[in-house]
Amino acid sequence: MGANMFPVINGWEAELAPPTPLQKETNFPSDYGRDLPTGDDDGSWIRLPPTYNTGGLERYNAAGAQVWSKVFTDIHADADHFTGVFWLDTSDSAIWVWVCDIGTTPDTYYLAKVALSDGAVTSVGSCQPGDGLFGTSFYMYYTERAAMGSGNLTIRDGDYKIVLDTSDGSIATAAVQVTQNGAAIHSYNSYETEDGLIYLVKAPIVVLANGSLALGISRGGTMKNVRLPFSCPCGLLLPYFILWGGYVALCNVSTNQNFNSRFFERTALDAWITKIADYYGLPN
């Protein structure tokens, strides 16, 4: 079977069917913003900003009433915009947030924690990784912490990744080119499975069986472009991954606006991606 052929053998629908989303997407591009659960198991949720420089980080209770809201200047007074970095730490009951001040040379990035309970902001520290490495587009970012409640924070913007010291916001490991098996990865909407074995050079995109769009998937030093069915976990625009307390939200973006969030267990999503790699014969 050719690398770009859509799977057509009997049974592929069941074998490659993605996991059921834990939260249904809104399906309307006008419904900007993303609603993700707090982890408190009380029906409350967090709404992430609709764009990098409008709106705020907000918490709502189960009745839909806003509990608190924080704009980027609440995270740091000198900030000009949010970045795409939001990470829920259920052990700390807080959200890690990275904001940027472009009025300095080079740009200054401020790391902070926002308490889930009341929105209180704890400033952690700042760093200057260099101009041009990280931008304002939400869809560029993919963020994870080494562990709940401990460890550093790794931030990817597709081409580059940087590791921040979560004790003071400084650079623990300088920004470097993202690679897998020694090969450079060039993509603004990439994702790596938790075991680090599979890298999506472009995130899953819904395509027709004879469509022209594809997913680039890399494992074991081999990369292939593969077709995916309509049931794949993302929509027709640029996808963006958010790691959220051991889960993954897949969102669409357009002009730095975010919508159509779908929410999955990370282990289930990674298992689905592994099935695709296995189906197309990518080496381990």
DOVEX-143812 format. One line per 3 residues: number of its first residue (from 1); their letters; for each residue x, z, y negated of N, C-alpha, C. Coordinates in pm, whole numbers, plus 32768, in hexadecimal, padded with zeros to 4 digits. Layout:
N
NUM	a	X/Z/Y/X/Z/Y/X/Z/Y  ...
This chain:
284
1	mga	8055/8000/8076/8000/8000/8000/8059/8000/7F84  803C/7FAA/7F25/808B/7FA1/7EAC/807F/801D/7E56  80E2/8033/7E02/80E6/80AF/7DB3/8072/80BA/7D52
4	nmf	803C/8048/7D25/7FD2/804C/7CC2/7F48/8032/7CFB  7F3B/8033/7D7E/7EBA/8017/7DBB/7E63/8093/7DBF  7DE4/8080/7DA2/7D83/80ED/7DAD/7D65/8107/7E40
7	pvi	7D60/8184/7E6D/7D48/819E/7EFA/7CBD/816D/7F24  7CB9/8121/7F90/7C3A/80E5/7FBB/7C1B/8102/804C  7C71/814D/8092/7C57/8167/811E/7BE3/81CA/812E
10	ngw	7BA3/81C7/819F/7B31/8220/81B7/7B5C/82B1/81AE  7B0D/82FF/8168/7B26/838E/8161/7B78/83BB/80EA  7BA9/835D/8098/7BFE/8388/8028/7BB0/83DC/7FC4
13	eae	7B2B/83C3/7FB8/7ADD/840F/7F56/7AE2/84A5/7F74  7AD5/84C7/7FF3/7AD8/8554/8018/7B66/858C/8011  7BC6/853D/803C/7C50/856D/8044/7C8A/8587/7FB9
16	lap	7C6C/8531/7F57/7CA7/853E/7ED3/7C46/8576/7E6C  7BD1/85A2/7E98/7B72/85DA/7E38/7BAE/8653/7DF4  7BAC/8658/7D6F/7BE9/86C8/7D27/7B96/8746/7D34
19	ptp	7BD1/87B9/7D14/7B86/8836/7D1A/7B15/8836/7CB3  7AAF/8884/7CCE/7A3F/8890/7C72/7A6A/88DE/7BF7  7A50/88AB/7B80/7A78/88F6/7B09/7A2D/897A/7AFF
22	lqk	7A72/89E0/7AD0/7A35/8A64/7AC0/79E1/8A6C/7A42  79F5/8A0D/79E6/79A6/8A08/796C/798A/8978/794B  790C/8955/793A/78E7/88CA/7922/790E/88A0/7894
25	etn	793E/8825/7889/7963/87F0/7807/78E8/87D1/77B4  78F9/87C8/7730/7888/87AF/76D6/785D/871E/76D8  78BD/86C3/76F1/78A1/8633/76FC/7883/85EE/7678
28	fps	788F/8634/7608/7874/85F4/7589/78ED/8602/752D  7929/8592/7500/799E/859A/74AB/7988/85E8/742B  790A/85F4/73FE/78F1/863F/7382/78FA/86D6/7397
31	dyg	78F9/8701/7414/7901/8791/7431/7993/87BA/743F  79D7/87C1/73CD/7A65/87E1/73D0/7A7C/8873/73EF  7AF4/8890/741D/7B18/8918/7440/7B10/892C/74D6
34	rdl	7B4B/899A/7504/7B4D/89B6/7593/7B22/8A46/75A9  7ACA/8A5B/7607/7A9C/8AE1/7629/7AD5/8B08/76B0  7B24/8B72/76B2/7B64/8BA0/772C/7B49/8C35/773E
37	ptg	7B32/8C64/77B9/7B10/8CF1/77CF/7B83/8D4F/77A9  7B5E/8DC8/7783/7BC3/8E29/7757/7C0C/8E6A/77CC  7BCE/8E6D/7840/7C08/8EB6/78AF/7BD1/8F43/78BB
40	ddd	7B7C/8F6B/785D/7B42/8FF2/7860/7AC8/8FFA/78BB  7A9C/8F89/78EE/7A2B/8F84/794C/79AE/8FC2/790F  799A/8FAB/788D/7924/8FE1/784A/78D2/8F73/7807
43	gsw	78EF/8EF7/7829/78A7/8E87/77EE/78DC/8E59/7768  7945/8E98/7736/797E/8E70/76B5/79DD/8DFA/76C7  79FA/8DB7/765B/7A55/8D46/7663/7AA5/8D36/75E2
46	irl	7B11/8CE8/75EE/7B67/8CC4/757D/7B4F/8C32/755A  7B40/8C16/74DA/7B38/8B8C/74AB/7BB9/8B6C/7462  7C00/8B09/7493/7C7D/8AE0/7453/7C5F/8A85/73DC
49	ppt	7CBC/8A7D/737B/7CA2/8A2E/7303/7C82/899C/7324  7C2B/895C/72D7/7C08/88D1/72F1/7C77/886F/72CB  7CCA/8890/726A/7D3C/883D/7245/7DB1/8899/7224
52	ynt	7E25/885B/720D/7E9D/88AB/71F4/7E99/88F2/716E  7E48/88C3/710F/7E49/8901/708B/7DBE/8923/7056  7D5A/8927/70AE/7CD4/8951/7085/7C9D/89B3/70EC
55	ggl	7C3E/8A05/70BE/7C00/8A65/7119/7C5F/8AD3/713F  7C34/8B22/71A0/7C86/8B93/71C8/7C78/8BB2/725A  7CC8/8C13/7284/7CBF/8C4C/730A/7C51/8CB5/7306
58	ery	7BEA/8CA8/735C/7B72/8CFB/734F/7B4B/8D39/73D4  7B11/8DB1/73CD/7AD7/8DEE/7444/7A40/8DFE/742F  79F5/8DE1/749A/7964/8DF0/749A/793B/8E4B/750D
61	naa	78D1/8E98/74F7/789F/8EEB/7564/783B/8E9E/75B9  7805/8EDD/761F/77AD/8E98/767C/772E/8E66/763A  7707/8EA5/75CB/7690/8E7B/7583/76AB/8E08/7523
64	gaq	772A/8DDC/751A/774D/8D6E/74C2/776E/8D97/7434  777A/8E18/7419/779E/8E48/7394/7836/8E4E/7387  7867/8E22/7314/78F7/8E25/72FC/7927/8EB5/72EA
67	vws	7991/8ED9/7333/79C9/8F60/732C/7A3A/8F63/72C5  7A90/8EFD/72C9/7AFB/8EF1/7266/7B2B/8E61/725C  7B72/8E42/71EF/7BA8/8DBD/71D9/7C2C/8DC9/7190
70	kvf	7C90/8D7A/71BB/7D14/8D7C/717D/7D40/8CEE/715D  7D5B/8CD2/70DD/7D94/8C51/70B6/7E2C/8C5A/70BF  7E71/8BE8/70AE/7F02/8BE9/70C5/7F4C/8C42/7063
73	tdi	7F18/8C53/6FE8/7F5B/8CAC/6F89/7F47/8D3F/6FAE  7EE5/8D5C/7002/7ED9/8DE5/7036/7F45/8E01/709E  7F72/8D98/70E2/7FDE/8DA8/7144/8062/8DBF/70FB
76	had	8077/8D71/708F/80E9/8D89/7036/80C7/8D4F/6FAE  80E3/8D97/6F45/80BA/8D6F/6EBE/80F7/8CEB/6E93  816C/8CC8/6EC7/81B0/8C4D/6E9E/818C/8BD5/6EF6
79	adh	8139/8BE8/6F5A/811B/8B7C/6FB7/80CB/8B0D/6F73  80E9/8A91/6F99/80A1/8A1C/6F68/803D/89E7/6FCD  8052/8A07/704D/7FF6/89D4/70B3/800C/8A1C/7138
82	ftg	7FA6/8A13/718D/7FB3/8A3A/7218/8006/89D0/7261  8047/89F8/72CA/807A/8996/732B/8018/8998/73A1  8037/8950/740A/7FE1/8950/747F/7FFD/89C2/74DE
85	vfw	8045/8A28/74B3/806D/8A95/750B/8009/8B08/7503  7FBC/8B17/756E/7F63/8B89/7581/7F6E/8BB0/7614  7F8B/8C2E/762F/7F9C/8C58/76BA/7F60/8CE2/76CE
88	ldt	7F01/8CEC/772A/7EBD/8D6A/7744/7F10/8DBF/77A4  7F30/8E39/777B/7F75/8E98/77D0/7F13/8F07/77F3  7EDE/8F03/786C/7E78/8F65/7894/7EB3/8FF0/78A5
91	sds	7F35/8FFA/78C2/7F73/907E/78CE/7F7D/90C2/7846  7F9C/9074/77E0/7FA9/90AB/7759/7F26/90A7/770C  7EBE/9067/7746/7E3D/9057/7701/7E51/901B/7677
94	aiw	7E9F/8FAE/7675/7EC0/8F6F/75F5/7ED8/8EDA/760A  7ED8/8E92/759C/7EF4/8E02/759D/7F74/8DEA/754F  7FD3/8DA4/758D/804C/8D7B/7548/802D/8D01/74F3
97	vwv	805B/8D02/7476/8040/8C96/7417/80C2/8C72/73D0  80DA/8BF0/73BF/8150/8BBE/7379/8120/8B6D/7301  814B/8B92/7287/8125/8B48/720E/81A4/8B19/71C8
100	cdi	8194/8ABA/716D/8208/8A7A/7131/8201/8A79/7098  8275/8A8A/705A/8287/8A7C/6FCA/82E3/8A05/6FB3  82AC/8998/6F7C/82FD/8920/6F64/833F/8923/6EDA
103	gtt	832F/8992/6E92/836A/899D/6E0E/83FA/89CB/6E0F  8431/89E5/6E85/84BD/8A0E/6E90/850E/899B/6ECD  8590/89A7/6EC4/85EA/8944/6F00/864F/898B/6F58
106	pdt	8646/897A/6FDD/85DD/8930/7024/855A/897E/7028  84F4/8942/7065/8473/8985/7071/8483/8A0B/70B7  8430/8A6C/7091/8433/8AF0/70CF/83B4/8B05/7122
109	yyl	83C7/8B32/719D/8358/8B4A/71F8/834B/8BE1/7210  82D1/8C14/7200/82B7/8CA2/720D/8266/8CBE/728B  8296/8D1C/72DC/8251/8D45/7355/8209/8DC8/733C
112	akv	818C/8DD1/736B/813E/8E4B/7358/80E0/8E5D/73CE  80AA/8ED6/73DA/8044/8EF6/743D/7FC6/8F22/73F6  7F55/8EF0/7426/7ED4/8F14/73ED/7E87/8F63/7456
115	als	7E63/8FDE/7436/7E1E/9034/7495/7D91/9001/74B0  7D6D/8FFC/752E/7CE7/8FCE/7553/7C7B/9029/751C  7C96/90A9/7517/7C2E/910A/74F5/7BFD/90FB/7466
118	dga	7C5B/90F3/7406/7C33/90F5/7379/7C77/908A/7325  7CC9/9033/7361/7D0B/8FCB/7314/7D84/8FF9/72C7  7DB0/9075/72DD/7E25/90A5/7296/7E9F/9051/72B9
121	vts	7EEB/902E/7251/7F60/8FD7/7264/7FDF/902A/7266  802F/9016/72CD/80B2/9053/72D5/811C/8FE7/72C7  8164/8FE9/7258/81D0/8F87/7244/8243/8FA7/72A1
124	vgs	8272/8F42/72E8/82DF/8F55/7348/8363/8F2B/730C  8367/8EB7/72CB/83E3/8E88/728E/83DE/8DF3/7276  844E/8DB9/7250/8451/8D2C/722A/84CE/8CE8/725E
127	cqp	84CD/8C64/7258/8543/8C15/727C/853C/8B8F/7235  85AD/8B49/7233/85B4/8AC5/71F6/85F5/8A64/725B  85A5/8A2A/72B2/85DD/89D5/731C/8611/894F/72EB
130	gdg	85F3/892B/726E/8622/88AA/723A/85AE/884F/7217  85B9/8808/71A9/854F/87AD/717F/8540/873A/71E2  84C5/870D/71F1/84AB/8697/7243/8498/86B2/72D7
133	lfg	84B0/872D/7304/84A1/874A/7392/8411/876C/73B5  83CE/87B7/735E/8346/87E2/7379/82EE/87BE/7303  8277/878F/731F/8220/875D/72B6/819E/87A9/72AA
136	tsf	813C/8769/726B/80BB/87A8/7252/8051/8780/72B7  806B/8719/7305/8005/86E6/7360/7FEF/8746/73D4  7F72/8771/73E5/7F53/87CF/744E/7F76/879A/74D8
139	ymy	7F5E/8719/74EF/7F6B/86E5/7576/7FFC/86DC/75A5  805C/86F3/754E/80E7/86EB/7577/8112/8764/75CB  80CA/87D2/75C0/80FF/8850/75F3/80CB/8878/767C
142	yte	8124/88B6/76C6/8104/88F1/7748/8157/8971/774F  8115/89E3/775F/8156/8A65/774D/813B/8AC0/77C3  81A1/8B0B/77EC/818A/8B72/7850/81F0/8BE2/7841
145	raa	81C9/8C57/786F/8222/8CCA/786F/8256/8CDF/78FC  82CC/8D1D/7905/8309/8D31/7987/82AE/8D81/79E3  8267/8DE4/79AD/820C/8E36/79FC/81AE/8E7D/799E
148	mgs	813C/8EA9/79D3/80E0/8EF7/7982/8123/8F7A/7958  8124/8F94/78D7/8158/9013/78A6/81EF/901D/78A0  8238/8FB6/78C9/82CA/8FBD/78C4/8304/8F31/78C4
151	gnl	8380/8F28/7897/83C6/8EA8/789B/83B7/8E58/781B  8405/8DEE/7812/8407/8D9A/779C/8399/8D31/779F  838E/8CE8/7732/8326/8C84/7721/8368/8BFA/771B
154	tir	833F/8BA1/7774/8373/8B18/7774/830E/8ABC/7731  833D/8A6F/76D2/82E8/8A13/7687/831C/8985/769A  82C5/892C/76C4/82E8/889E/76D2/8297/884C/766F
157	dgd	82D4/87E5/7638/8287/8788/75E6/828E/86FB/7621  829E/86F3/76A6/82AA/8672/76E7/833C/8650/76FE  8381/8627/7694/840D/8601/76A2/846A/8679/76AC
160	yki	844B/86E4/7665/84A7/8755/765A/8463/87D7/7686  84B8/8836/76AF/8485/88BC/76CB/84E6/8922/7691  84AD/8994/766D/84FB/8A01/7632/84C7/8A83/766E
163	vld	8520/8AE5/767D/84F8/8B67/76B2/8508/8BCE/7644  849C/8C17/7627/849D/8C7D/75C0/84A6/8D07/75FD  84F5/8D5D/75BE/84FD/8DE9/75E5/8480/8E2F/75B0
166	tsd	842E/8E63/760A/83B0/8EA0/75DE/83C2/8F2B/75A3  843D/8F5C/759C/8453/8FDD/755B/8467/8FCE/74C5  849C/8F59/749A/84B6/8F49/740B/849D/8EBC/73D6
169	gsi	8469/8E62/742B/8449/8DDB/73FD/84C0/8D80/73EC  8536/8DAF/740E/85AE/8D5D/73FE/85B8/8CF7/7470  8619/8C9F/7465/862F/8C37/74CA/8682/8C71/753C
172	ata	8645/8C7C/75B1/868F/8CAC/7626/86DE/8C3B/7665  86A1/8BC4/766A/86E4/8B4B/769A/86C3/8ADA/763A  872A/8A9B/7603/8715/8A34/759E/86C4/89BF/75D5
175	avq	8684/8978/757B/8632/8905/75A1/8688/889C/75E8  8654/886F/765B/869A/880A/76A9/8635/87A1/76D8  8669/872E/76FC/8615/86C4/7732/85D6/86F1/77B5
178	vtq	8552/86DB/77C4/850F/86F9/7842/853D/8696/78AD  8567/86CA/791F/8595/8673/798C/8558/86A1/7A10  8557/8648/7A6F/8536/866A/7AF9/8590/8617/7B53
181	nga	85D2/865D/7BAE/8631/861B/7C07/869B/85CD/7BBA  86C1/8603/7B47/8729/85C6/7AF6/86FB/8554/7A9D  867C/852C/7AA7/8649/84BD/7A57/85FC/84F5/79E0
184	aih	8612/84B8/796B/85CD/84E4/78F2/8539/84C0/78FA  84E5/851C/78CD/8455/8507/78C8/842F/84EA/7837  83EE/8479/781F/83C2/8453/7799/832B/8446/7799
187	syn	82E8/84AC/7767/8256/84A6/7760/8224/851A/770E  81C1/84FF/76BA/818F/8567/7663/811F/85B8/76A3  80EC/8590/7716/807D/85DA/7753/809A/85F4/77E6
190	sye	810E/862D/77FF/813B/8642/7888/8115/86CC/78BC  811E/86DC/7940/80FD/875A/7980/8152/8768/79FE  817F/87E3/7A1A/81CE/87FE/7A90/8184/8862/7AE8
193	ted	817C/8846/7B69/813B/88A5/7BC3/8189/8928/7BC4  8145/8993/7BEB/8182/8A17/7BE1/8200/8A24/7C34  8208/89DB/7CA4/8280/89E1/7CF8/82F1/898B/7CC1
196	gli	82D7/8940/7C56/833E/88ED/7C17/8360/886F/7C63  8315/884D/7CCA/8337/87DB/7D20/82F8/8758/7CF3  828C/875E/7CA8/8246/86E5/7C7E/8235/86E6/7BE8
199	ylv	8251/8674/7BAA/8245/8667/7B1A/81EB/85F0/7AFB  8187/8607/7AA6/8130/859B/7A79/8169/8563/79F8  8194/84E6/79FD/81CB/84A9/7985/815C/8484/7925
202	kap	80EA/8466/7959/8070/8462/7908/8008/84AF/7956  7FB4/84F7/790F/7F51/854A/7951/7EE4/84F3/798D  7E92/852A/79E9/7E2A/84DA/7A29/7DCC/8499/79C5
205	ivv	7DB5/8419/79D3/7D5D/83CC/797B/7CF4/8388/79D0  7C77/8393/79AA/7C0D/8352/79F5/7C17/82BB/79E5  7C19/8271/7A53/7C24/81E0/7A4E/7BC5/81A2/7AB3
208	lan	7BA1/8127/7A99/7B59/80D9/7AFC/7BB8/80B3/7B6D  7B7F/808E/7BDF/7BD3/8067/7C50/7C2D/7FF2/7C2B  7BFF/7F9A/7BD3/7C51/7F28/7BA9/7C80/7F37/7B18
211	gsl	7C82/7FB3/7AE7/7CAA/7FCA/7A5E/7D40/7FBD/7A49  7D6B/7FC5/79CB/7DF7/7FB2/79AC/7E41/8035/7992  7DF8/80A3/7988/7E38/8122/796D/7E61/8166/79EE
214	alg	7EC7/81B8/79E8/7EFA/81F6/7A62/7F39/827C/7A42  7F56/82C6/7AAA/7F9D/8345/7AA3/8028/8331/7ADB  808E/8358/7A8E/8115/8357/7AC2/8133/83DD/7B01
217	isr	8158/83DE/7B80/816F/845B/7BC7/81FA/8456/7C07  8247/84C2/7BF6/82D0/84C5/7C25/82E3/8539/7C86  8321/851B/7CFA/8346/8583/7D5A/83BB/8550/7DAD
220	ggt	841C/85A8/7DC4/848E/8585/7E18/84E2/8512/7DE5  84E7/8503/7D62/8539/849A/7D28/84F6/8413/7D24  8479/840A/7D4E/8430/838C/7D4D/83B7/8398/7CF3
223	mkn	83A0/832F/7CA2/832D/832D/7C4A/82D6/82B4/7C6C  8252/82C9/7C6D/81F4/825C/7C82/8181/8268/7C20  814B/81F5/7BFB/80CE/81F1/7BB1/805D/81E2/7C14
226	vrl	7FFA/823A/7C0F/7F8E/8238/7C71/7F08/8236/7C2A  7EA4/8200/7C6E/7E1C/81FD/7C3B/7DD1/827A/7C69  7D74/82A6/7C17/7D23/831A/7C3A/7C8F/82F8/7C2E
229	pfs	7C3A/833B/7C7C/7BAA/8320/7C75/7B6B/835C/7BF8  7AED/8336/7BDE/7AA5/836B/7B6B/7A9B/8403/7B6E  7AA2/843D/7BE4/7A8E/84CE/7BF1/7B08/851F/7BC9
232	cpc	7B72/84E0/7B97/7BEA/852C/7B76/7BD0/858B/7B02  7C24/85F2/7AF0/7C02/8661/7A97/7C0F/8648/7A02  7C18/85CD/79D2/7C27/85BC/7943/7BD0/8549/7913
235	gll	7BD5/852D/7892/7B80/84C7/7857/7BCD/844E/782C  7B92/8400/77D0/7BC8/837D/77B0/7C34/837F/7744  7C42/83EE/76FD/7CA5/83F5/7693/7D20/8442/76C3
238	lpy	7D7D/845A/7668/7DF9/849D/768D/7DDD/852A/76C0  7E0C/854B/7737/7DF3/85D1/776D/7E5C/8636/7740  7E37/86B2/7745/7E8F/871E/7719/7E77/8796/7774
241	fil	7EE2/87CD/77AA/7ED9/883E/7804/7EF1/88C1/77B8  7EA1/8926/77D7/7EBB/89AD/77A6/7EBF/8A0A/781E  7F2F/8A51/7830/7F34/8ABA/7895/7EF6/8B36/7859
244	wgg	7E9C/8B73/78A4/7E4B/8BDF/786C/7E3B/8C4D/78D4  7E9D/8CA8/78D9/7E92/8D19/7933/7E87/8CF3/79C5  7ED7/8C94/79F2/7ED3/8C6B/7A7D/7E71/8BFA/7A99
247	yva	7E2D/8BCB/7A33/7DD1/8B5B/7A3E/7E03/8AE8/79E6  7DC3/8A75/79F3/7DE8/8A01/79A3/7D6B/89C7/7963  7D70/89B2/78E1/7D06/896A/789B/7D3A/88DE/787C
250	lcn	7CEC/8879/78A1/7D0C/87EF/787F/7CB0/87C5/780F  7CEB/8796/77A2/7C9D/8771/772C/7CC0/86E3/7703  7C64/86A3/76C0/7C80/8623/767F/7CA5/863E/75EF
253	vst	7CF1/85E3/75B4/7D15/85F1/7528/7D05/856C/74E2  7CE9/8573/7462/7CE1/84FC/740D/7D04/8527/7381  7D6E/84EC/7348/7D9C/8510/72C2/7DAC/85A8/72B4
256	nqn	7DEF/85E1/7317/7E0C/8670/731A/7D91/86C8/7325  7D20/868E/734C/7CA7/86DC/7363/7C90/86E7/73F8  7C59/8755/7420/7C50/8774/74AF/7BBF/878B/74D8
259	fns	7B9B/8755/754C/7B12/8765/757A/7B0C/874A/7610  7A95/875A/7649/7A7C/873B/76D6/7AD5/878C/7735  7ADD/880C/771E/7B30/885F/7775/7AF6/886A/7801
262	rff	7B4C/885F/7866/7B28/887C/78F0/7B8B/88E2/7924  7B5D/8944/796C/7BAA/89BC/798B/7BB6/89CA/7A22  7C33/89D5/7A56/7C4D/89D5/7AE4/7CA9/8A48/7B0B
265	ert	7C9D/8A75/7B87/7D05/8AC9/7BBF/7D83/8A75/7BCE  7DF4/8AAC/7BA3/7E6E/8A5B/7BA7/7E95/8A38/7C37  7E84/8A96/7C92/7EA9/8A79/7D1D/7E55/8A07/7D55
268	ald	7DD5/8A01/7D30/7D7D/8996/7D61/7DA4/8910/7D23  7DC1/8910/7CA1/7DE9/8894/7C5E/7E6D/8860/7C97  7ECD/88BB/7CAB/7F4F/8892/7CE2/7F41/885C/7D6F
271	awi	7EE7/8898/7DBD/7ED0/8865/7E45/7E99/87D9/7E42  7E42/87BC/7DE2/7E0A/8736/7DD3/7E77/86D1/7DAC  7ECE/86F9/7D4E/7F3C/86A2/7D25/7F99/8688/7D9B
274	tki	7FB3/86EF/7DEC/8008/86E0/7E63/7FCA/867C/7EC5  7F46/8680/7ED5/7F03/8620/7F2D/7F1B/8591/7EFE  7F18/857D/7E7C/7F2F/84F6/7E47/7FBD/84CA/7E66
277	ady	801F/8525/7E51/80AA/8504/7E6E/80BC/84E6/7F02  807B/8533/7F57/8084/851B/7FE8/8045/8495/800B  7FD2/8479/7FD0/7F88/83FE/7FF0/7FDD/8382/7FD2
280	ygl	8025/8387/7F63/8077/8314/7F3D/8104/8319/7F72  8121/8379/7FCA/819E/837A/8011/8216/83A2/7FBE  8204/83EE/7F52/8275/841B/7F03/82C6/8480/7F54
283	pn	834A/8475/7F56/839C/84CE/7FA9/8398/855D/7F78  83AE/85BC/7FD1/83B6/8649/7FAB/843D/8667/7F6C
